[in-house]
Amino acid sequence: MVEVKIEIPDDIMDKLLKKYPGENLEGALKKLLEEELEGKGSEAEMIEKEILSLQSIANNLQRVVMAAGDTLNSYSQMLSDMRLRLAEIWEFLKEVNERISRLESMLQAPSKPQEVVQVQQQRPEAREIRHERSRERRSSAIEILKKQRIMFESDLASKIRNRDAFFERLRKDGALVLTLSDQRIAIDPEYWREFLSTLEALRTNAEKELKEALGHQGYQLLMALSKSALAYFDATKKKWVVLLE
């Protein structure tokens, strides 16, 4: 046992003896020290338990937030896929209606056997007509692209047999043709410049803001580029980067 000699003022000694009646000064000091030490220990334990409880709550909240984020991303991708499928179905229905209209026109048109014979007899002229029609089809493809601004190969799969020749023809007529991992995309050069200019000014990768700035076609183009790793959002610089040779 360690003996400690201290000097205590009379007023403090009186307070100690009143707090611990029946105890002498030594016993009162001993009880005061024991109570003080036990109180500090229990307070530290309570604080430690509180910290552990708060850490557990924070970890649980973090798991809930992560699970909610994964669910939202999953639904967002499902909605995006549904929109693309509905666009493809719409284009297919338009093509079916056009084919039906052409067939109805052929059925209603009167037959002209004499004219058919004359066309067959004039073979050089018929070749010139076919050549002229071929030139018209070539120019009409690029004209359609200028109106539509973008042509996705996935939308043309059921409409054009020789898609290699189709995209090569568009390329020769001045269209920008991008080869992605899963399809080709023909783009009007003027629209491509507008797209890059708009994308360069964007400082977000939020779907809603991208669609508002780029429109449906622009957003669809950006998603196709991102899927093929030809475009990504630099979170550090807060800007979009397009990787093309």
Phi, psi and omega in degrees: 000139181263132177260130180239131179254119180228157177255128183240130177299157183297322182293322179290320179299319179298320180295321179295316182292327177290324180290326181237075181297144180088353180256145171281180184298319181295316180294323179295317178296320180297316179294321178299315179295317180299315180296321180295316181293317179296322179295317179296320181294316181293324179295319179296319179296319179297318179296318179297318178296323179295320178297315179298321179295317179294322177297320179296318179297317180298318179296318179296318178296321179297319178295321179296317180296317179296318179295320179295320178297318178298319180295317179296318179297321179296314179295324179297318179293321178298317180294320179297317178296321180296319179297319179295318180295320179295323177296319179295317180297319179298315178296321179296317179296322177297318179296319179297317179297320178295318179295319178298319179297319179295318179295320178296322178295320179294321180291325182278339183287137178289145179283143180229080184297324182296318180294324179298318178298317181297320180293322179293326181287329182265070186296315179301318180293322179297321178297321178296320179296316180296321180295319179295318178296324178298319177296322179295320178296322180297313181290327181292327179297314180290328178293319177298320179298321179296328178282317182279334179077326179219140172232120177265135180299327180297332178279341185258357188303322183270359186250329186235126181285302183268081183287334177299313180294323182297312181288327177294322177296318178296321179297317180293331180275005173109001181281153172271122182245117179256133177258110181263185183290332185237353181191174173252153179228126174261132185229136173293126184305321180295318178293324179299319178295318178296319180299312180296320180296316179294318182295323181296329182277348183281140179235034182210157172239019177288133186302315183299314181291325178296317180293323179294322183278320187263340186080174183298313182296316181297319178294319178297320178295316180297319179295323178293319178295319180295320180299327180265014178060030177258358176207142178207159180261119178278104184293333180289312181271354181055053179206158177271141179238127178252125183252102177223144179287000000 
